[in-house]
């Protein structure tokens, strides 16, 4: 059965209205707030000789490893990185204390996001006893004081949740899933659906996003733009048609041209170079990453 273009347009508009009743307002609020979290990483990597793009990449790779070992929410990882960037943009920290700062940042993020946050002893152990419990507590206090306890800046993970939530509603969702924004936590979701599999378009989108954490060049793009580009590139790799539906374009404010295209190209280049990257955190987290390289 074929519908007239007018009827199809009405259906799309109705679907868009249904999907964006809350999403659109939340997205706009998040876009306004993301500006507060953007400033930082570019500046701190140029502040001192102890800080450079490679140093940031190593710290973020270590955070990915910590995140993986404790099976944290994705938001926890991204909030950790954002806290680290914002703090180091305002304070000069000697190289010897950078890992301590990263540990304190992930401790704060876990307290903010997790039901069962990290124990300080675990962070000390993961650092090979490079610092003490007291050191972490003191650094935690310093970070919170400098940031004035303002931790509510949205990250790429928050934007990706919204995009995938809308995408799942458009496509009927995961079988048996009642929470489209957090399907991996839904006890009713289909048992054999692997949310950490880069062979799925959702898993690949998350993997591409995490690759951006260890690239200094990706700092030129806003978190919302990186999330959109990761989903668009994943859709293209999985031959989803259309790769960037009009509803996602309307919700995000990004068309499939312009800035979004530039970010997609940057992510694609990053993915092609990832296999030879000596930093192993993201690669260990996504053991079937080879599927991506075969698709590019």
C-alpha positions as a Markdown table, in Angstrom:
| # | Residue | x | y | z |
|---|---|---|---|---|
| 1 | Unk | 0.0 | 0.0 | 0.0 |
| 2 | Unk | 1.3 | 3.5 | -1.0 |
| 3 | Unk | 0.4 | 6.7 | 0.8 |
| 4 | Unk | 0.2 | 10.1 | -0.8 |
| 5 | Unk | 3.2 | 12.5 | 0.0 |
| 6 | Unk | 0.8 | 14.7 | 2.0 |
| 7 | Unk | -0.3 | 11.9 | 4.2 |
| 8 | Unk | 3.3 | 10.7 | 4.7 |
| 9 | Unk | 4.3 | 14.2 | 5.7 |
| 10 | Unk | 1.5 | 14.3 | 8.2 |
| 11 | Unk | 2.6 | 11.0 | 9.7 |
| 12 | Unk | 6.2 | 12.1 | 10.0 |
| 13 | Unk | 5.2 | 15.4 | 11.6 |
| 14 | Unk | 3.0 | 13.5 | 14.1 |
| 15 | Unk | 5.8 | 11.1 | 14.9 |
| 16 | Unk | 8.2 | 14.0 | 15.3 |
| 17 | Unk | 5.8 | 15.7 | 17.7 |
| 18 | Unk | 5.3 | 12.5 | 19.7 |
| 19 | Unk | 9.1 | 11.9 | 20.0 |
| 20 | Unk | 10.0 | 15.5 | 20.8 |
| 21 | Unk | 7.4 | 16.3 | 23.4 |
| 22 | Unk | 10.1 | 16.0 | 26.0 |
| 23 | Unk | 13.2 | 15.2 | 24.0 |
| 24 | Unk | 13.4 | 18.5 | 22.1 |
| 25 | Unk | 13.1 | 20.7 | 25.2 |
| 26 | Unk | 15.7 | 18.6 | 27.0 |
| 27 | Unk | 18.0 | 18.7 | 24.1 |
| 28 | Unk | 17.9 | 22.5 | 23.8 |
| 29 | Unk | 18.6 | 22.8 | 27.5 |
| 30 | Unk | 21.5 | 20.4 | 27.2 |
| 31 | Unk | 22.9 | 22.3 | 24.2 |
| 32 | Unk | 22.8 | 25.5 | 26.3 |
| 33 | Unk | 24.5 | 23.9 | 29.2 |
| 34 | Unk | 27.2 | 22.1 | 27.2 |
| 35 | Unk | 28.9 | 25.4 | 26.5 |
| 36 | Unk | 29.9 | 25.5 | 30.2 |
| 37 | Unk | 31.7 | 22.2 | 29.9 |
| 38 | Unk | 33.4 | 22.9 | 26.5 |
| 39 | Unk | 36.1 | 25.3 | 27.7 |
| 40 | Unk | 39.0 | 23.5 | 29.2 |
| 41 | Unk | 40.9 | 20.7 | 27.4 |
| 42 | Unk | 42.4 | 22.9 | 24.7 |
| 43 | Unk | 43.7 | 25.4 | 27.2 |
| 44 | Unk | 45.1 | 23.0 | 29.8 |
| 45 | Unk | 47.1 | 20.9 | 27.3 |
| 46 | Unk | 48.9 | 24.1 | 26.4 |
| 47 | Unk | 49.5 | 25.5 | 29.9 |
| 48 | Unk | 52.7 | 23.8 | 31.0 |
| 49 | Unk | 55.3 | 21.5 | 29.6 |
| 50 | Unk | 53.8 | 18.7 | 31.8 |
| 51 | Unk | 50.6 | 19.0 | 29.9 |
| 52 | Unk | 50.2 | 18.1 | 26.2 |
| 53 | Unk | 47.7 | 16.2 | 24.0 |
| 54 | Unk | 49.5 | 12.9 | 24.5 |
| 55 | Unk | 49.3 | 13.3 | 28.3 |
| 56 | Unk | 45.6 | 13.9 | 28.1 |
| 57 | Unk | 45.2 | 10.9 | 25.9 |
| 58 | Unk | 47.1 | 8.7 | 28.4 |
| 59 | Unk | 45.0 | 9.9 | 31.3 |
| 60 | Unk | 41.7 | 9.4 | 29.4 |
| 61 | Unk | 42.8 | 5.9 | 28.3 |
| 62 | Unk | 43.5 | 5.0 | 32.0 |
| 63 | Unk | 40.0 | 6.3 | 32.9 |
| 64 | Unk | 38.5 | 4.1 | 30.2 |
| 65 | Unk | 40.3 | 1.1 | 31.8 |
| 66 | Unk | 39.1 | 2.0 | 35.3 |
| 67 | Unk | 35.6 | 2.4 | 33.9 |
| 68 | Unk | 35.7 | -1.0 | 32.2 |
| 69 | Unk | 37.0 | -2.8 | 35.3 |
| 70 | Unk | 34.1 | -1.5 | 37.4 |
| 71 | Unk | 31.4 | -1.7 | 34.8 |
| 72 | Unk | 30.3 | 1.9 | 35.4 |
| 73 | Unk | 27.6 | 3.7 | 33.5 |
| 74 | Unk | 28.8 | 5.3 | 30.3 |
| 75 | Unk | 28.0 | 8.7 | 31.7 |
| 76 | Unk | 30.4 | 8.2 | 34.6 |
| 77 | Unk | 33.4 | 7.9 | 32.2 |
| 78 | Unk | 32.4 | 11.0 | 30.3 |
| 79 | Unk | 31.7 | 13.1 | 33.4 |
| 80 | Unk | 35.2 | 12.0 | 34.7 |
| 81 | Unk | 36.9 | 13.3 | 31.6 |
| 82 | Unk | 34.9 | 16.5 | 31.7 |
| 83 | Unk | 35.7 | 17.2 | 35.3 |
| 84 | Unk | 39.4 | 16.5 | 34.6 |
| 85 | Unk | 39.4 | 18.9 | 31.6 |
| 86 | Unk | 37.6 | 21.7 | 33.5 |
| 87 | Unk | 39.8 | 21.5 | 36.6 |
| 88 | Unk | 43.1 | 21.3 | 34.7 |
| 89 | Unk | 42.0 | 24.3 | 32.6 |
| 90 | Unk | 41.9 | 26.4 | 35.8 |
| 91 | Unk | 44.7 | 24.9 | 37.8 |
| 92 | Unk | 48.3 | 24.0 | 36.9 |
| 93 | Unk | 49.1 | 20.5 | 38.2 |
| 94 | Unk | 52.6 | 19.0 | 38.1 |
| 95 | Unk | 53.0 | 15.8 | 36.0 |
| 96 | Unk | 53.5 | 13.7 | 39.1 |
| 97 | Unk | 50.0 | 14.5 | 40.3 |
| 98 | Unk | 48.1 | 14.1 | 37.0 |
| 99 | Unk | 47.0 | 10.5 | 37.7 |
| 100 | Unk | 46.0 | 11.5 | 41.2 |
| 101 | Unk | 43.8 | 14.3 | 39.6 |
| 102 | Unk | 42.3 | 11.8 | 37.2 |
| 103 | Unk | 41.5 | 9.4 | 40.1 |
| 104 | Unk | 39.8 | 12.1 | 42.1 |
| 105 | Unk | 37.8 | 13.1 | 39.0 |
| 106 | Unk | 36.5 | 9.6 | 38.4 |
| 107 | Unk | 35.7 | 9.3 | 42.2 |
| 108 | Unk | 33.6 | 12.4 | 42.0 |
| 109 | Unk | 31.9 | 11.3 | 38.8 |
| 110 | Unk | 31.1 | 7.9 | 40.3 |
| 111 | Unk | 29.6 | 9.5 | 43.4 |
| 112 | Unk | 27.5 | 11.8 | 41.1 |
| 113 | Unk | 26.3 | 9.0 | 38.8 |
| 114 | Unk | 26.6 | 5.5 | 40.3 |
| 115 | Unk | 24.4 | 3.8 | 42.8 |
| 116 | Unk | 27.5 | 2.1 | 44.3 |
| 117 | Unk | 30.4 | 4.5 | 43.8 |
| 118 | Unk | 34.1 | 3.5 | 43.8 |
| 119 | Unk | 35.9 | 2.8 | 47.0 |
| 120 | Unk | 39.0 | 5.0 | 47.4 |
| 121 | Unk | 41.1 | 1.9 | 48.2 |
| 122 | Unk | 40.3 | 0.6 | 44.7 |
| 123 | Unk | 41.6 | 3.7 | 43.1 |
| 124 | Unk | 44.8 | 3.5 | 45.1 |
| 125 | Unk | 45.2 | -0.2 | 44.1 |
| 126 | Unk | 44.6 | 0.7 | 40.4 |
| 127 | Unk | 47.3 | 3.3 | 40.6 |
| 128 | Unk | 49.9 | 0.8 | 41.9 |
| 129 | Unk | 49.8 | 2.7 | 45.2 |
| 130 | Unk | 51.1 | 5.9 | 43.6 |
| 131 | Unk | 49.2 | 8.0 | 46.1 |
| 132 | Unk | 47.3 | 7.5 | 49.4 |
| 133 | Unk | 43.7 | 7.7 | 50.4 |
| 134 | Unk | 44.4 | 11.1 | 52.0 |
| 135 | Unk | 45.9 | 12.4 | 48.7 |
| 136 | Unk | 42.7 | 11.5 | 46.8 |
| 137 | Unk | 40.4 | 13.1 | 49.4 |
| 138 | Unk | 42.5 | 16.3 | 49.4 |
| 139 | Unk | 42.4 | 16.4 | 45.6 |
| 140 | Unk | 38.7 | 15.7 | 45.5 |
| 141 | Unk | 38.1 | 18.7 | 47.8 |
| 142 | Unk | 40.3 | 20.8 | 45.6 |
| 143 | Unk | 38.5 | 19.9 | 42.4 |
| 144 | Unk | 35.0 | 20.5 | 43.9 |
| 145 | Unk | 36.1 | 23.8 | 45.3 |
| 146 | Unk | 37.6 | 25.0 | 42.0 |
| 147 | Unk | 34.5 | 23.9 | 40.0 |
| 148 | Unk | 32.2 | 25.3 | 42.7 |
| 149 | Unk | 30.4 | 21.9 | 42.9 |
| 150 | Unk | 29.0 | 22.6 | 39.4 |
| 151 | Unk | 29.0 | 19.1 | 37.8 |
| 152 | Unk | 25.8 | 19.3 | 35.8 |
| 153 | Unk | 27.3 | 19.9 | 32.3 |
| 154 | Unk | 26.0 | 17.4 | 29.7 |
| 155 | Unk | 28.5 | 15.2 | 28.0 |
| 156 | Unk | 28.6 | 13.3 | 24.7 |
| 157 | Unk | 27.1 | 10.3 | 26.5 |
| 158 | Unk | 24.0 | 12.3 | 27.6 |
| 159 | Unk | 23.4 | 13.4 | 24.0 |
| 160 | Unk | 23.9 | 9.9 | 22.7 |
| 161 | Unk | 21.3 | 8.5 | 25.1 |
| 162 | Unk | 18.7 | 10.9 | 23.7 |
| 163 | Unk | 19.6 | 10.1 | 20.1 |
| 164 | Unk | 19.5 | 6.4 | 20.6 |
| 165 | Unk | 16.2 | 6.7 | 22.6 |
| 166 | Unk | 14.6 | 8.5 | 19.7 |
| 167 | Unk | 16.1 | 6.1 | 17.2 |
| 168 | Unk | 14.7 | 3.1 | 19.1 |
| 169 | Unk | 11.2 | 4.6 | 19.3 |
| 170 | Unk | 11.3 | 5.2 | 15.6 |
| 171 | Unk | 12.3 | 1.6 | 14.9 |
| 172 | Unk | 10.1 | -0.1 | 17.5 |
| 173 | Unk | 12.8 | -0.4 | 20.2 |
| 174 | Unk | 14.7 | -3.4 | 21.5 |
| 175 | Unk | 12.4 | -6.4 | 21.8 |
| 176 | Unk | 10.8 | -6.5 | 25.3 |
| 177 | Unk | 12.6 | -3.2 | 26.3 |
| 178 | Unk | 10.6 | -0.7 | 28.4 |
| 179 | Unk | 13.4 | 1.9 | 28.7 |
| 180 | Unk | 14.7 | 3.0 | 25.3 |
| 181 | Unk | 17.3 | 5.4 | 26.8 |
| 182 | Unk | 18.9 | 2.7 | 29.0 |
| 183 | Unk | 18.2 | -0.6 | 27.3 |
| 184 | Unk | 21.2 | -2.3 | 28.9 |
| 185 | Unk | 19.7 | -1.8 | 32.3 |
| 186 | Unk | 16.2 | -3.0 | 31.4 |
| 187 | Unk | 15.6 | -6.4 | 33.0 |
| 188 | Unk | 12.9 | -7.1 | 30.4 |
| 189 | Unk | 15.1 | -6.5 | 27.4 |
| 190 | Unk | 15.8 | -9.3 | 24.9 |
| 191 | Unk | 18.5 | -11.5 | 26.7 |
| 192 | Unk | 20.7 | -12.1 | 23.7 |
| 193 | Unk | 21.0 | -8.5 | 22.7 |
| 194 | Unk | 24.6 | -7.4 | 23.3 |
| 195 | Unk | 24.8 | -3.7 | 24.0 |
| 196 | Unk | 28.7 | -3.9 | 24.2 |
| 197 | Unk | 29.0 | -5.4 | 20.7 |
| 198 | Unk | 30.5 | -3.1 | 18.1 |
| 199 | Unk | 28.7 | -5.2 | 15.4 |
| 200 | Unk | 25.5 | -3.5 | 16.4 |
| 201 | Unk | 24.9 | 0.0 | 15.3 |
| 202 | Unk | 24.4 | 1.2 | 18.8 |
| 203 | Unk | 27.5 | -0.5 | 20.1 |
| 204 | Unk | 29.6 | 0.9 | 17.2 |
| 205 | Unk | 28.2 | 4.5 | 17.9 |
| 206 | Unk | 29.4 | 4.2 | 21.5 |
| 207 | Unk | 32.8 | 2.8 | 20.4 |
| 208 | Unk | 33.3 | 5.7 | 18.0 |
| 209 | Unk | 32.5 | 8.2 | 20.7 |
| 210 | Unk | 35.0 | 6.6 | 23.1 |
| 211 | Unk | 37.7 | 6.8 | 20.5 |
| 212 | Unk | 37.2 | 10.5 | 20.4 |
| 213 | Unk | 38.3 | 10.7 | 24.1 |
| 214 | Unk | 41.9 | 9.9 | 23.2 |
| 215 | Unk | 42.1 | 12.4 | 20.3 |
| 216 | Unk | 43.1 | 16.0 | 20.9 |
| 217 | Unk | 41.8 | 16.9 | 17.4 |
| 218 | Unk | 38.3 | 16.0 | 18.4 |
| 219 | Unk | 38.2 | 18.8 | 21.0 |
| 220 | Unk | 37.3 | 21.2 | 18.3 |
| 221 | Unk | 33.8 | 19.6 | 18.1 |
| 222 | Unk | 31.0 | 20.0 | 20.7 |
| 223 | Unk | 29.9 | 16.9 | 22.6 |
| 224 | Unk | 26.5 | 17.0 | 21.0 |
| 225 | Unk | 28.1 | 17.1 | 17.5 |
| 226 | Unk | 30.4 | 14.2 | 18.3 |
| 227 | Unk | 27.4 | 12.1 | 19.4 |
| 228 | Unk | 25.5 | 12.9 | 16.3 |
| 229 | Unk | 28.5 | 12.2 | 14.0 |
| 230 | Unk | 29.1 | 8.8 | 15.8 |
| 231 | Unk | 25.5 | 7.7 | 15.2 |
| 232 | Unk | 25.5 | 8.9 | 11.6 |
| 233 | Unk | 28.8 | 7.1 | 10.8 |
| 234 | Unk | 27.6 | 3.9 | 12.5 |
| 235 | Unk | 24.4 | 4.1 | 10.5 |
| 236 | Unk | 26.3 | 4.5 | 7.3 |
| 237 | Unk | 28.6 | 1.5 | 8.1 |
| 238 | Unk | 25.5 | -0.6 | 8.9 |
| 239 | Unk | 23.8 | 0.7 | 5.7 |
| 240 | Unk | 20.9 | 2.1 | 7.5 |
| 241 | Unk | 18.6 | 4.1 | 5.2 |
| 242 | Unk | 18.3 | 7.0 | 5.6 |
| 243 | Unk | 21.5 | 7.3 | 7.7 |
| 244 | Unk | 20.4 | 10.5 | 9.3 |
| 245 | Unk | 16.6 | 10.7 | 9.5 |
| 246 | Unk | 14.9 | 14.1 | 9.4 |
| 247 | Unk | 13.6 | 13.6 | 12.9 |
| 248 | Unk | 17.1 | 13.3 | 14.3 |
| 249 | Unk | 18.1 | 16.3 | 12.2 |
| 250 | Unk | 15.2 | 18.3 | 13.6 |
| 251 | Unk | 15.9 | 17.2 | 17.2 |
| 252 | Unk | 19.6 | 17.8 | 17.1 |
| 253 | Unk | 19.7 | 20.9 | 15.0 |
| 254 | Unk | 22.5 | 19.3 | 12.9 |
| 255 | Unk | 22.0 | 18.6 | 9.2 |
| 256 | Unk | 23.9 | 15.9 | 7.4 |
| 257 | Unk | 26.1 | 18.6 | 5.8 |
| 258 | Unk | 28.4 | 21.2 | 7.2 |
| 259 | Unk | 29.8 | 20.7 | 10.7 |
| 260 | Unk | 28.3 | 17.3 | 11.0 |
| 261 | Unk | 30.1 | 16.1 | 7.9 |
| 262 | Unk | 33.4 | 17.4 | 9.1 |
| 263 | Unk | 33.0 | 15.6 | 12.4 |
| 264 | Unk | 32.1 | 12.4 | 10.7 |
| 265 | Unk | 35.2 | 12.6 | 8.5 |
| 266 | Unk | 37.3 | 13.2 | 11.6 |
| 267 | Unk | 35.8 | 10.2 | 13.4 |
| 268 | Unk | 36.3 | 8.0 | 10.4 |
| 269 | Unk | 40.0 | 8.9 | 10.2 |
| 270 | Unk | 40.3 | 8.3 | 13.9 |
| 271 | Unk | 38.7 | 4.9 | 13.6 |
| 272 | Unk | 41.0 | 3.9 | 10.7 |
| 273 | Unk | 44.1 | 4.9 | 12.8 |
| 274 | Unk | 42.8 | 3.3 | 16.1 |
| 275 | Unk | 44.3 | -0.2 | 15.4 |
| 276 | Unk | 47.8 | 1.2 | 15.4 |
| 277 | Unk | 47.3 | 3.3 | 18.5 |
| 278 | Unk | 49.5 | 2.1 | 21.4 |
| 279 | Unk | 46.8 | 3.1 | 23.9 |
| 280 | Unk | 44.8 | 0.0 | 24.7 |
| 281 | Unk | 42.0 | 1.1 | 27.0 |
| 282 | Unk | 39.3 | 1.5 | 24.3 |
| 283 | Unk | 40.5 | -1.5 | 22.3 |
| 284 | Unk | 40.3 | -3.8 | 25.4 |
| 285 | Unk | 36.9 | -2.4 | 26.1 |
| 286 | Unk | 35.7 | -3.3 | 22.6 |
| 287 | Unk | 37.4 | -6.7 | 21.8 |
| 288 | Unk | 35.5 | -7.1 | 18.6 |
| 289 | Unk | 36.7 | -3.7 | 17.3 |
| 290 | Unk | 38.1 | -5.4 | 14.2 |
| 291 | Unk | 34.6 | -5.5 | 12.7 |
| 292 | Unk | 34.8 | -1.8 | 12.4 |
| 293 | Unk | 38.1 | -1.8 | 10.5 |
| 294 | Unk | 36.7 | -4.3 | 8.0 |
| 295 | Unk | 33.7 | -2.0 | 7.4 |
| 296 | Unk | 35.7 | 1.2 | 6.6 |
